[in-house]
Amino acid sequence: MGKRQIIIPAKNIIENTAVLAGKEVNLLLKNNTVFHGVVVEIKELTVLLKDMLLNKHTFLIRQIEEIVTDQETLY
């Protein structure tokens, strides 16, 4: 079994809410800072992420460069 990275640019976050909700992701900010965690909620202007220490972080979508998640594949 393999993995494929799914890269979602900031402009497509809202339309991919169903894909991202509850998923473990890497969130890349425009200042090149990366946060790792689970997407808790996506609203019109913000993304709420819970990290592995269970701390919650809220990011404005305009701060985000892209969100990267893994999808398992059969090969």
C-alpha positions in Angstrom: 0.0 0.0 0.0 1.3 3.5 -0.8 0.4 7.1 -0.2 -0.3 10.0 -2.5 -0.1 13.6 -1.3 -3.1 15.8 -2.0 -2.1 19.4 -2.2 -4.9 22.0 -1.7 -4.0 25.6 -2.4 -5.6 28.3 -0.2 -8.0 29.4 -2.9 -9.6 25.8 -3.0 -9.9 25.2 0.8 -13.6 26.1 1.1 -14.6 23.9 -1.8 -12.6 21.0 -0.3 -14.1 21.2 3.2 -15.6 17.7 3.0 -12.2 16.3 2.0 -10.3 18.0 4.8 -12.7 17.7 7.7 -11.3 15.4 10.3 -8.1 14.7 8.3 -4.5 14.8 9.5 -2.8 17.5 7.5 0.3 19.7 7.2 -0.8 23.4 6.9 1.8 25.6 5.2 1.5 29.3 5.9 2.7 32.0 3.5 5.6 32.8 5.9 6.8 29.1 5.4 5.8 28.0 8.8 4.3 24.5 8.9 1.7 23.2 11.4 0.7 19.6 11.7 -2.6 18.5 13.1 -6.2 17.5 12.4 -8.7 19.9 10.7 -11.5 20.5 13.2 -13.5 23.1 11.4 -13.4 25.2 8.2 -15.4 28.4 8.1 -15.6 31.1 5.5 -12.5 32.9 6.6 -10.7 30.5 9.0 -9.4 27.0 9.5 -9.3 25.5 13.0 -6.5 22.9 13.5 -5.9 20.7 16.6 -2.3 19.7 17.0 -1.0 16.4 18.4 -0.8 18.0 21.9 -4.5 18.8 21.6 -3.9 22.5 21.3 -6.2 24.4 18.9 -4.9 26.9 16.4 -7.0 29.2 14.3 -5.6 30.4 10.9 -7.0 32.9 8.5 -7.3 31.4 5.1 -5.5 34.4 3.7 -2.4 33.4 5.8 -2.4 29.9 4.3 -0.3 28.9 1.2 -1.6 25.3 1.0 -2.8 22.3 2.9 -1.2 18.9 2.3 -2.8 15.6 3.3 -2.1 12.0 2.4 -4.4 9.6 0.6 -3.7 5.8 0.8 -3.5 4.0 -2.5 -3.5 0.4 -3.5 -0.1 0.5 -5.1 
